[in-house]
């Protein structure tokens, strides 16, 4: 991989759209640090990543305050890498469901870091299928459910025309998706 100077690559989208799978595989392919909001959230709560935490929407470790702490911690992790390595490449993975949350990243890293967003999406049928598989997977980190997806769908702010974002449908095979991301981001 050609190492761009200070790249922050943010995979985002609603639950079960494949963003975490794609982000972790892309980072692993290039041996890069990848910070996942679900893992960070559970670490902050003193939990193992695989510990199920079935909460109602906006409750428990999913309150707006705990979510703020989680997303601030993602920023802190990226900042640490950029301070330590003048050519760091860092991958963040989270829903970043509000325009304000995405704008915060832009303001935080503006002029210092090349910032690229990858918006992951797929059909609702695929989301439902992924959530059903996740519900019986003992190693699943995400606590997302169909009910949480429905709530998130109501509040997820679509990408605006002013945002420069790579849109990627995650219904395709992962090798194809990884290549598409690399071709776009590393071009």
Rosetta blueprint (number, residue, H / E / L):
1 X L
2 X L
3 X L
4 X L
5 X L
6 X L
7 X E
8 X E
9 X E
10 X E
11 X E
12 X E
13 X L
14 X L
15 X L
16 X L
17 X L
18 X L
19 X H
20 X H
21 X H
22 X H
23 X H
24 X H
25 X H
26 X H
27 X H
28 X H
29 X H
30 X L
31 X L
32 X L
33 X E
34 X E
35 X E
36 X E
37 X H
38 X H
39 X H
40 X H
41 X H
42 X H
43 X H
44 X H
45 X L
46 X L
47 X L
48 X L
49 X L
50 X L
51 X L
52 X L
53 X L
54 X L
55 X L
56 X L
57 X L
58 X L
59 X L
60 X H
61 X H
62 X H
63 X L
64 X H
65 X H
66 X H
67 X H
68 X H
69 X H
70 X H
71 X H
72 X H
73 X H
74 X H
75 X H
76 X H
77 X H
78 X H
79 X H
80 X H
81 X H
82 X H
83 X H
84 X H
85 X L
86 X L
87 X L
88 X L
89 X E
90 X E
91 X E
92 X E
93 X E
94 X L
95 X L
96 X L
97 X L
98 X L
99 X H
100 X H
101 X H
102 X H
103 X H
104 X H
105 X H
106 X H
107 X H
108 X H
109 X H
110 X L
111 X L
112 X L
113 X L
114 X E
115 X E
116 X E
117 X E
118 X E
119 X E
120 X E
121 X E
122 X L
123 X L
124 X H
125 X H
126 X H
127 X H
128 X H
129 X H
130 X H
131 X H
132 X H
133 X H
134 X H
135 X H
136 X L
137 X L
138 X L
139 X L
140 X L
141 X L
142 X L
143 X L
144 X L
145 X L
146 X H
147 X H
148 X H
149 X H
150 X H
151 X H
152 X H
153 X H
154 X H
155 X H
156 X L
157 X L
158 X L
159 X L
160 X L
161 X L
162 X L
163 X L
164 X L
165 X E
166 X E
167 X E
168 X E
169 X E
170 X L
171 X L
172 X L
173 X L
174 X H
175 X H
176 X H
177 X H
178 X H
179 X H
180 X H
181 X H
182 X H
183 X H
184 X H
185 X H
186 X L
187 X L
